[in-house]
Amino acid sequence: MKLCAIASGSKGNCTYIGSQGLNILVDVGISGKQAIRGLDEINIEGTDIDAIFITHEHNDHIKGVGIFSRKFDTPIYATEKTWQVIDTNNMIGKVAQQNKKIIKPNKCIKLNKTEITPFSIKHDSVDPVGYTFETDNKKIAVLTDIGSIDDDVFCHMKNCNGMLVESNHDESILQVGDYPPNLKKRILGEYGHISNETSAQFIADIYNKNLKWVVLGHLSQDNNFPDLAYVTFKNTLATNGIKIKIDIEIYIAEQNKISKLLCV
């Protein structure tokens, strides 16, 4: 199984998942052209993409979904409530009816040999989900735009071999920054975004010897720095007896540059 963060951040998100002859995008919150360029860097054509899975309806996750689907006749999977708000507000333009696929949280679907499970998460959107992908006893996950981690999320994310996880902000930088109070409250709230500290402790808590790598995603350009996120993870994991580069690898997803193509 493979994962590549094509783009990650407040201006747009798109993640490639490859598994057993199956090619998937989780979100296309960037332009169709940027998505195609990113895929080209890992030798994947737009026509190779078998499906797009949407996490939620915010523009930085769906901006290019309609364009991509129309160009390549790609099926789009989202929850019923997410489809309702997308269609009601004409957020992605016209999509062929046969390409509108409905998924249900906690209900696994199977494409080729890969089991894909959406699971509910806490974020200020209508019906947000994270995803796990499993095949041949390998498991990877995408968990982004989440305000807090509950037991259900923890359960779904257990026993992964690799994952992309949000690490949005440093709490101290956010608190003293220029954001208005209501926006700070939203980000720090139960349905906002998790911090470096929260994300790092989550990885420490869920770590198992089969977890080979974690990609840190959705870093705020105003309230975070890649080096700061990395050091926070390094220190938190070390406190819990987990050594970066020995027990686990940590990578940073970027807004304007694709990540390394990671495999498990």
Buried (B, 14 or more C-beta within 10 A) or exposed (E): BBBBBBBBBBBBBBBBBBBEEBBBBBBBBBBBEBBBEBBEEBEBEBEEBBBBBBBBBBEBBBBBBBBBBBBBEBBBBBBEBBBBBBEEEEBBEEBEEEBBBEBEBEEEBEBEEBBBBBBBBBBBBBBBBBBBBBBEEBBBBBBBBBBBBEEBBEEBBEBBBBBBBBBBBBBEBBEEBEBEEEEBEBBBEEBBBBBBBBBBBBBBEBBEEEBBBBBBBBBBEEBBBBEBBBEBBBEBBEEEEBEBEEBBBBBBBBBEEBBBBBBB
